[in-house]
Amino acid sequence: MEHYFIGRQAIFGRNANVIGYELLFRDSETHGANITDGDQATSQVLFNSCMEVGLDALVGKYPAFINLTRSFLTGASPLPIPPKRVIIEVLEDIEPDQEVINGLVQLSKQGHIIAMDDFVFHDKYIPLLKLAHIVKVDILGVSREDLARQVEQLRPYKVKLLAEKVETYEELEYCKSLDFDYFQGYFICKPQVVSGKGMKSNRLAILKLLSRLQDPTTDMDELEKLIIQDVSLTYRLLRHINSVGYSLLHEIESIQHALQLLGTQMIRNWVSLILLSKIDGKPMELMKTALIRGKHCELLAETLRLANKNQYFTVGLFSALDAIMDKPMAALLAELPLAKEIKSALLNRSGELGAMLQQVLYYEMGEWEQLDNGLFDADNYKDTYLAALQWADSVTKEFSQQT
């Protein structure tokens, strides 16, 4: 039985709308093993995973960006993926000889979109540029002058430009000024902190309500009053609880009933989730990231039969709070009366909660060599991640239908 890791990273358009996902794969046996053809092994895992998991579960309605090795580009190995669902990435270390060029011509005729990965301009790549639809430029460690020069060299070709490894909003804005079309990186998961700028009014109101909700001294009666004072919030909470599949014998018709049946911590988490989804000016993909982290933490905690799994969900959900609110995490936590262990986990990755969150973040970033294999094996990490991903997709789809 093959064991592998699988993940995805969003690719955005100029308005922070998702236009696709790059799929990340690794055979868990490849790291440190004696593999004579590592690229071929990785590609085999890729296709096995796609067939086992399915593209719908991984990327939904969006296209998948997938790295392919030479044998798949030349036709030496069969390509069992539909052209309309997959964008082929040509790796930077593939030599652009005539066999590769002929293979890409055939793939393009079949309807495949071709993307050049980690592209650095050189005359030998001009034949590939004439076939490519998208060029991915790694901006990490590249000076602004060199980046602008690369863009100028690419302008004569009919290609869309994708900036890779965009880590900050400052980098994003600069790439936009160079007329990049698409963007990939962790800028969406980091706060856009502007010195001297106050928090937007709706975010401030939500933070105040979150503070009351998460205060352990807020009892069940006060929690109910806080929720029912907002008719829209009450409606969305009841609708969501009745649709997410708790195997309830009867539909929940009141907040008091929900509190009694599901418990105050779970209701706190769901109300916090709904409030955060109402933040203005933030892409839904950021909320989806927070949801995936929360659910992944919770599911891994369930695997270990840990108590207080709702706390693990809280830590994962709130790990993106700084990016959602555009304020440093330490300043936000000073305003939220969260349990000490939750604050320590969010600030320092300390304690059991912090250790679990760190594992989830390693998985999200594709830093799988950092994972603690003493806690979980590859299948635990992968299966809980996929379950969290599909759950988050369904929740965000439901939220978008309610707004």
Contacts in CASP RR format, 6 or more apart in sequence:
PFRMAT RR
TARGET T0000
AUTHOR 0000-0000-0000
METHOD contacts of the structure
MODEL  1
MEHYFIGRQAIFGRNANVIGYELLFRDSETHGANITDGDQATSQVLFNSC
MEVGLDALVGKYPAFINLTRSFLTGASPLPIPPKRVIIEVLEDIEPDQEV
INGLVQLSKQGHIIAMDDFVFHDKYIPLLKLAHIVKVDILGVSREDLARQ
VEQLRPYKVKLLAEKVETYEELEYCKSLDFDYFQGYFICKPQVVSGKGMK
SNRLAILKLLSRLQDPTTDMDELEKLIIQDVSLTYRLLRHINSVGYSLLH
EIESIQHALQLLGTQMIRNWVSLILLSKIDGKPMELMKTALIRGKHCELL
AETLRLANKNQYFTVGLFSALDAIMDKPMAALLAELPLAKEIKSALLNRS
GELGAMLQQVLYYEMGEWEQLDNGLFDADNYKDTYLAALQWADSVTKEFS
QQT
2 27 0 8 1.000
2 29 0 8 1.000
2 45 0 8 1.000
2 48 0 8 1.000
3 27 0 8 1.000
3 28 0 8 1.000
3 29 0 8 1.000
3 377 0 8 1.000
3 378 0 8 1.000
3 379 0 8 1.000
3 382 0 8 1.000
4 25 0 8 1.000
4 26 0 8 1.000
4 27 0 8 1.000
4 28 0 8 1.000
4 45 0 8 1.000
4 48 0 8 1.000
4 49 0 8 1.000
4 378 0 8 1.000
4 382 0 8 1.000
5 24 0 8 1.000
5 25 0 8 1.000
5 26 0 8 1.000
5 28 0 8 1.000
5 363 0 8 1.000
5 366 0 8 1.000
5 368 0 8 1.000
5 378 0 8 1.000
5 381 0 8 1.000
5 382 0 8 1.000
6 23 0 8 1.000
6 24 0 8 1.000
6 25 0 8 1.000
6 49 0 8 1.000
6 53 0 8 1.000
6 58 0 8 1.000
6 382 0 8 1.000
6 385 0 8 1.000
6 386 0 8 1.000
7 23 0 8 1.000
7 24 0 8 1.000
7 25 0 8 1.000
7 58 0 8 1.000
7 363 0 8 1.000
7 364 0 8 1.000
7 366 0 8 1.000
7 385 0 8 1.000
8 21 0 8 1.000
8 22 0 8 1.000
8 23 0 8 1.000
8 24 0 8 1.000
8 58 0 8 1.000
8 59 0 8 1.000
8 64 0 8 1.000
8 389 0 8 1.000
9 21 0 8 1.000
9 22 0 8 1.000
9 24 0 8 1.000
9 184 0 8 1.000
9 185 0 8 1.000
10 18 0 8 1.000
10 20 0 8 1.000
10 21 0 8 1.000
10 184 0 8 1.000
10 188 0 8 1.000
10 285 0 8 1.000
11 18 0 8 1.000
11 19 0 8 1.000
11 20 0 8 1.000
11 21 0 8 1.000
11 22 0 8 1.000
11 65 0 8 1.000
11 162 0 8 1.000
11 182 0 8 1.000
11 183 0 8 1.000
11 184 0 8 1.000
12 18 0 8 1.000
12 19 0 8 1.000
12 182 0 8 1.000
12 183 0 8 1.000
12 184 0 8 1.000
12 188 0 8 1.000
12 283 0 8 1.000
12 285 0 8 1.000
13 19 0 8 1.000
13 181 0 8 1.000
13 182 0 8 1.000
13 183 0 8 1.000
14 176 0 8 1.000
14 181 0 8 1.000
14 183 0 8 1.000
16 188 0 8 1.000
16 283 0 8 1.000
16 285 0 8 1.000
17 283 0 8 1.000
18 62 0 8 1.000
18 283 0 8 1.000
18 285 0 8 1.000
19 62 0 8 1.000
19 63 0 8 1.000
19 182 0 8 1.000
20 59 0 8 1.000
20 62 0 8 1.000
20 63 0 8 1.000
20 64 0 8 1.000
20 65 0 8 1.000
20 87 0 8 1.000
21 58 0 8 1.000
21 59 0 8 1.000
21 62 0 8 1.000
21 63 0 8 1.000
21 64 0 8 1.000
21 65 0 8 1.000
22 64 0 8 1.000
22 65 0 8 1.000
22 66 0 8 1.000
22 89 0 8 1.000
22 184 0 8 1.000
23 46 0 8 1.000
23 50 0 8 1.000
23 58 0 8 1.000
23 59 0 8 1.000
23 64 0 8 1.000
23 65 0 8 1.000
23 66 0 8 1.000
24 366 0 8 1.000
25 42 0 8 1.000
25 45 0 8 1.000
25 46 0 8 1.000
25 49 0 8 1.000
26 42 0 8 1.000
26 45 0 8 1.000
26 366 0 8 1.000
26 368 0 8 1.000
27 41 0 8 1.000
27 42 0 8 1.000
27 44 0 8 1.000
27 45 0 8 1.000
28 368 0 8 1.000
28 377 0 8 1.000
28 378 0 8 1.000
30 38 0 8 1.000
30 41 0 8 1.000
30 42 0 8 1.000
30 45 0 8 1.000
31 368 0 8 1.000
31 369 0 8 1.000
35 41 0 8 1.000
39 69 0 8 1.000
39 70 0 8 1.000
39 91 0 8 1.000
40 69 0 8 1.000
40 71 0 8 1.000
42 69 0 8 1.000
43 68 0 8 1.000
43 69 0 8 1.000
43 71 0 8 1.000
43 72 0 8 1.000
43 77 0 8 1.000
46 66 0 8 1.000
46 67 0 8 1.000
47 80 0 8 1.000
47 81 0 8 1.000
50 58 0 8 1.000
50 81 0 8 1.000
51 80 0 8 1.000
53 386 0 8 1.000
55 64 0 8 1.000
55 81 0 8 1.000
55 85 0 8 1.000
55 86 0 8 1.000
57 386 0 8 1.000
57 389 0 8 1.000
57 390 0 8 1.000
58 64 0 8 1.000
58 386 0 8 1.000
58 389 0 8 1.000
59 85 0 8 1.000
60 393 0 8 1.000
63 84 0 8 1.000
63 85 0 8 1.000
63 86 0 8 1.000
63 87 0 8 1.000
63 113 0 8 1.000
64 85 0 8 1.000
64 86 0 8 1.000
64 87 0 8 1.000
65 86 0 8 1.000
65 87 0 8 1.000
65 89 0 8 1.000
65 115 0 8 1.000
66 81 0 8 1.000
66 86 0 8 1.000
66 87 0 8 1.000
66 88 0 8 1.000
66 89 0 8 1.000
67 89 0 8 1.000
67 91 0 8 1.000
67 117 0 8 1.000
68 79 0 8 1.000
68 88 0 8 1.000
68 89 0 8 1.000
68 90 0 8 1.000
68 91 0 8 1.000
69 77 0 8 1.000
69 91 0 8 1.000
69 94 0 8 1.000
70 76 0 8 1.000
70 94 0 8 1.000
70 100 0 8 1.000
71 77 0 8 1.000
72 79 0 8 1.000
73 88 0 8 1.000
73 90 0 8 1.000
73 94 0 8 1.000
73 100 0 8 1.000
73 103 0 8 1.000
73 104 0 8 1.000
73 107 0 8 1.000
74 99 0 8 1.000
74 100 0 8 1.000
74 102 0 8 1.000
74 103 0 8 1.000
75 103 0 8 1.000
75 106 0 8 1.000
79 107 0 8 1.000
83 110 0 8 1.000
83 111 0 8 1.000
83 112 0 8 1.000
83 113 0 8 1.000
84 111 0 8 1.000
86 112 0 8 1.000
87 112 0 8 1.000
87 113 0 8 1.000
87 114 0 8 1.000
87 115 0 8 1.000
87 133 0 8 1.000
87 134 0 8 1.000
88 107 0 8 1.000
88 112 0 8 1.000
88 113 0 8 1.000
88 114 0 8 1.000
88 115 0 8 1.000
89 115 0 8 1.000
89 116 0 8 1.000
89 117 0 8 1.000
89 136 0 8 1.000
90 100 0 8 1.000
90 104 0 8 1.000
90 114 0 8 1.000
90 115 0 8 1.000
90 116 0 8 1.000
90 117 0 8 1.000
90 128 0 8 1.000
90 132 0 8 1.000
91 117 0 8 1.000
91 118 0 8 1.000
92 116 0 8 1.000
92 117 0 8 1.000
92 118 0 8 1.000
92 119 0 8 1.000
92 120 0 8 1.000
94 100 0 8 1.000
96 124 0 8 1.000
96 125 0 8 1.000
96 127 0 8 1.000
96 128 0 8 1.000
100 128 0 8 1.000
101 127 0 8 1.000
101 128 0 8 1.000
101 131 0 8 1.000
104 114 0 8 1.000
104 128 0 8 1.000
104 131 0 8 1.000
105 131 0 8 1.000
107 114 0 8 1.000
108 114 0 8 1.000
108 131 0 8 1.000
113 133 0 8 1.000
113 134 0 8 1.000
114 131 0 8 1.000
114 132 0 8 1.000
114 133 0 8 1.000
114 134 0 8 1.000
115 132 0 8 1.000
115 133 0 8 1.000
115 134 0 8 1.000
115 135 0 8 1.000
115 136 0 8 1.000
115 162 0 8 1.000
116 125 0 8 1.000
116 128 0 8 1.000
116 129 0 8 1.000
116 132 0 8 1.000
116 134 0 8 1.000
116 135 0 8 1.000
116 136 0 8 1.000
116 159 0 8 1.000
117 136 0 8 1.000
118 136 0 8 1.000
118 137 0 8 1.000
118 138 0 8 1.000
118 164 0 8 1.000
119 125 0 8 1.000
119 135 0 8 1.000
119 136 0 8 1.000
119 137 0 8 1.000
119 138 0 8 1.000
120 150 0 8 1.000
121 150 0 8 1.000
121 153 0 8 1.000
121 154 0 8 1.000
129 135 0 8 1.000
129 154 0 8 1.000
129 157 0 8 1.000
129 159 0 8 1.000
130 157 0 8 1.000
132 157 0 8 1.000
132 159 0 8 1.000
133 159 0 8 1.000
133 160 0 8 1.000
134 159 0 8 1.000
134 160 0 8 1.000
134 161 0 8 1.000
134 162 0 8 1.000
134 182 0 8 1.000
135 154 0 8 1.000
135 157 0 8 1.000
135 159 0 8 1.000
135 160 0 8 1.000
135 161 0 8 1.000
135 162 0 8 1.000
136 162 0 8 1.000
136 163 0 8 1.000
136 164 0 8 1.000
136 184 0 8 1.000
137 147 0 8 1.000
137 150 0 8 1.000
137 151 0 8 1.000
137 154 0 8 1.000
137 161 0 8 1.000
137 162 0 8 1.000
137 163 0 8 1.000
137 164 0 8 1.000
137 180 0 8 1.000
138 164 0 8 1.000
138 165 0 8 1.000
139 147 0 8 1.000
139 163 0 8 1.000
139 164 0 8 1.000
139 165 0 8 1.000
139 166 0 8 1.000
139 171 0 8 1.000
139 175 0 8 1.000
140 164 0 8 1.000
140 165 0 8 1.000
140 167 0 8 1.000
142 150 0 8 1.000
144 174 0 8 1.000
147 174 0 8 1.000
147 175 0 8 1.000
147 178 0 8 1.000
148 178 0 8 1.000
151 161 0 8 1.000
151 178 0 8 1.000
151 179 0 8 1.000
151 180 0 8 1.000
154 161 0 8 1.000
160 181 0 8 1.000
160 182 0 8 1.000
161 178 0 8 1.000
161 179 0 8 1.000
161 180 0 8 1.000
161 181 0 8 1.000
161 182 0 8 1.000
162 180 0 8 1.000
162 181 0 8 1.000
162 182 0 8 1.000
162 183 0 8 1.000
162 184 0 8 1.000
163 171 0 8 1.000
163 172 0 8 1.000
163 175 0 8 1.000
163 180 0 8 1.000
163 182 0 8 1.000
163 183 0 8 1.000
163 184 0 8 1.000
164 184 0 8 1.000
164 185 0 8 1.000
165 184 0 8 1.000
165 185 0 8 1.000
166 172 0 8 1.000
166 175 0 8 1.000
166 183 0 8 1.000
166 184 0 8 1.000
166 185 0 8 1.000
166 186 0 8 1.000
166 187 0 8 1.000
167 185 0 8 1.000
167 186 0 8 1.000
167 187 0 8 1.000
167 190 0 8 1.000
168 187 0 8 1.000
168 190 0 8 1.000
169 187 0 8 1.000
169 190 0 8 1.000
169 192 0 8 1.000
171 187 0 8 1.000
172 183 0 8 1.000
172 187 0 8 1.000
175 183 0 8 1.000
186 365 0 8 1.000
188 283 0 8 1.000
188 285 0 8 1.000
188 286 0 8 1.000
188 289 0 8 1.000
188 323 0 8 1.000
189 286 0 8 1.000
189 289 0 8 1.000
189 320 0 8 1.000
189 323 0 8 1.000
190 322 0 8 1.000
190 323 0 8 1.000
191 322 0 8 1.000
191 323 0 8 1.000
191 325 0 8 1.000
191 326 0 8 1.000
191 327 0 8 1.000
191 328 0 8 1.000
192 323 0 8 1.000
192 326 0 8 1.000
193 326 0 8 1.000
193 327 0 8 1.000
193 328 0 8 1.000
194 326 0 8 1.000
199 207 0 8 1.000
199 325 0 8 1.000
199 326 0 8 1.000
199 327 0 8 1.000
200 280 0 8 1.000
202 278 0 8 1.000
202 279 0 8 1.000
202 280 0 8 1.000
203 279 0 8 1.000
203 280 0 8 1.000
203 325 0 8 1.000
203 326 0 8 1.000
206 275 0 8 1.000
206 276 0 8 1.000
206 278 0 8 1.000
206 279 0 8 1.000
207 325 0 8 1.000
207 332 0 8 1.000
207 335 0 8 1.000
207 336 0 8 1.000
209 226 0 8 1.000
209 275 0 8 1.000
210 272 0 8 1.000
210 275 0 8 1.000
210 336 0 8 1.000
211 335 0 8 1.000
211 336 0 8 1.000
211 337 0 8 1.000
212 218 0 8 1.000
212 222 0 8 1.000
212 226 0 8 1.000
213 223 0 8 1.000
213 226 0 8 1.000
213 268 0 8 1.000
213 271 0 8 1.000
213 272 0 8 1.000
213 275 0 8 1.000
214 268 0 8 1.000
214 272 0 8 1.000
214 336 0 8 1.000
214 337 0 8 1.000
214 338 0 8 1.000
215 337 0 8 1.000
216 337 0 8 1.000
216 339 0 8 1.000
217 337 0 8 1.000
218 226 0 8 1.000
220 256 0 8 1.000
220 259 0 8 1.000
220 260 0 8 1.000
220 264 0 8 1.000
223 259 0 8 1.000
223 264 0 8 1.000
223 267 0 8 1.000
223 268 0 8 1.000
224 255 0 8 1.000
224 256 0 8 1.000
224 259 0 8 1.000
227 233 0 8 1.000
227 234 0 8 1.000
227 237 0 8 1.000
227 255 0 8 1.000
227 267 0 8 1.000
227 271 0 8 1.000
228 234 0 8 1.000
228 255 0 8 1.000
233 271 0 8 1.000
233 274 0 8 1.000
233 275 0 8 1.000
234 255 0 8 1.000
236 274 0 8 1.000
236 399 0 8 1.000
236 402 0 8 1.000
237 255 0 8 1.000
237 258 0 8 1.000
237 267 0 8 1.000
237 270 0 8 1.000
237 271 0 8 1.000
237 274 0 8 1.000
238 252 0 8 1.000
238 253 0 8 1.000
238 254 0 8 1.000
238 255 0 8 1.000
238 258 0 8 1.000
239 402 0 8 1.000
240 270 0 8 1.000
240 274 0 8 1.000
240 395 0 8 1.000
240 398 0 8 1.000
241 252 0 8 1.000
241 258 0 8 1.000
241 262 0 8 1.000
241 270 0 8 1.000
242 248 0 8 1.000
242 251 0 8 1.000
242 252 0 8 1.000
243 398 0 8 1.000
244 395 0 8 1.000
246 262 0 8 1.000
248 261 0 8 1.000
252 258 0 8 1.000
252 261 0 8 1.000
255 267 0 8 1.000
258 267 0 8 1.000
259 267 0 8 1.000
265 308 0 8 1.000
265 310 0 8 1.000
265 311 0 8 1.000
265 314 0 8 1.000
266 310 0 8 1.000
268 314 0 8 1.000
269 310 0 8 1.000
269 313 0 8 1.000
269 314 0 8 1.000
269 317 0 8 1.000
272 314 0 8 1.000
272 317 0 8 1.000
272 318 0 8 1.000
273 291 0 8 1.000
273 317 0 8 1.000
273 395 0 8 1.000
274 399 0 8 1.000
276 287 0 8 1.000
276 290 0 8 1.000
276 317 0 8 1.000
276 321 0 8 1.000
276 324 0 8 1.000
277 284 0 8 1.000
277 287 0 8 1.000
277 396 0 8 1.000
277 399 0 8 1.000
279 287 0 8 1.000
279 324 0 8 1.000
279 325 0 8 1.000
282 323 0 8 1.000
282 324 0 8 1.000
284 396 0 8 1.000
284 399 0 8 1.000
284 400 0 8 1.000
286 320 0 8 1.000
286 323 0 8 1.000
286 324 0 8 1.000
287 320 0 8 1.000
287 324 0 8 1.000
287 396 0 8 1.000
287 399 0 8 1.000
288 392 0 8 1.000
288 393 0 8 1.000
288 396 0 8 1.000
289 320 0 8 1.000
289 364 0 8 1.000
290 316 0 8 1.000
290 317 0 8 1.000
290 318 0 8 1.000
290 319 0 8 1.000
290 320 0 8 1.000
290 321 0 8 1.000
290 324 0 8 1.000
291 317 0 8 1.000
291 388 0 8 1.000
291 391 0 8 1.000
291 392 0 8 1.000
291 395 0 8 1.000
291 396 0 8 1.000
292 364 0 8 1.000
292 385 0 8 1.000
292 388 0 8 1.000
292 389 0 8 1.000
292 392 0 8 1.000
293 316 0 8 1.000
293 317 0 8 1.000
293 319 0 8 1.000
293 320 0 8 1.000
293 357 0 8 1.000
293 360 0 8 1.000
293 361 0 8 1.000
293 364 0 8 1.000
293 388 0 8 1.000
294 312 0 8 1.000
294 313 0 8 1.000
294 314 0 8 1.000
294 315 0 8 1.000
294 316 0 8 1.000
294 317 0 8 1.000
294 319 0 8 1.000
294 360 0 8 1.000
294 388 0 8 1.000
295 313 0 8 1.000
295 387 0 8 1.000
295 388 0 8 1.000
295 391 0 8 1.000
295 392 0 8 1.000
296 316 0 8 1.000
296 360 0 8 1.000
296 363 0 8 1.000
296 384 0 8 1.000
296 385 0 8 1.000
296 388 0 8 1.000
297 312 0 8 1.000
297 313 0 8 1.000
297 315 0 8 1.000
297 316 0 8 1.000
297 353 0 8 1.000
297 356 0 8 1.000
297 357 0 8 1.000
297 360 0 8 1.000
298 309 0 8 1.000
298 310 0 8 1.000
298 312 0 8 1.000
298 313 0 8 1.000
299 384 0 8 1.000
299 387 0 8 1.000
299 388 0 8 1.000
300 312 0 8 1.000
300 356 0 8 1.000
300 359 0 8 1.000
300 360 0 8 1.000
300 375 0 8 1.000
300 376 0 8 1.000
300 380 0 8 1.000
300 381 0 8 1.000
300 384 0 8 1.000
301 308 0 8 1.000
301 309 0 8 1.000
301 312 0 8 1.000
301 356 0 8 1.000
302 309 0 8 1.000
303 376 0 8 1.000
303 380 0 8 1.000
303 384 0 8 1.000
304 375 0 8 1.000
306 312 0 8 1.000
306 352 0 8 1.000
311 339 0 8 1.000
311 341 0 8 1.000
311 342 0 8 1.000
311 353 0 8 1.000
312 353 0 8 1.000
312 356 0 8 1.000
314 338 0 8 1.000
314 342 0 8 1.000
315 342 0 8 1.000
315 345 0 8 1.000
315 346 0 8 1.000
315 353 0 8 1.000
315 354 0 8 1.000
315 356 0 8 1.000
315 357 0 8 1.000
316 357 0 8 1.000
316 360 0 8 1.000
318 338 0 8 1.000
318 342 0 8 1.000
318 346 0 8 1.000
319 346 0 8 1.000
319 357 0 8 1.000
319 361 0 8 1.000
321 329 0 8 1.000
321 332 0 8 1.000
321 346 0 8 1.000
322 328 0 8 1.000
322 329 0 8 1.000
322 332 0 8 1.000
325 332 0 8 1.000
329 346 0 8 1.000
329 347 0 8 1.000
330 347 0 8 1.000
333 343 0 8 1.000
333 346 0 8 1.000
333 347 0 8 1.000
338 346 0 8 1.000
341 351 0 8 1.000
341 352 0 8 1.000
341 353 0 8 1.000
342 353 0 8 1.000
344 350 0 8 1.000
344 351 0 8 1.000
344 353 0 8 1.000
344 354 0 8 1.000
345 351 0 8 1.000
345 353 0 8 1.000
345 354 0 8 1.000
345 356 0 8 1.000
345 357 0 8 1.000
346 354 0 8 1.000
346 357 0 8 1.000
348 354 0 8 1.000
349 355 0 8 1.000
349 357 0 8 1.000
349 358 0 8 1.000
355 372 0 8 1.000
359 371 0 8 1.000
359 372 0 8 1.000
359 375 0 8 1.000
359 376 0 8 1.000
359 381 0 8 1.000
362 368 0 8 1.000
362 370 0 8 1.000
362 371 0 8 1.000
363 371 0 8 1.000
363 381 0 8 1.000
363 385 0 8 1.000
368 381 0 8 1.000
371 381 0 8 1.000
END
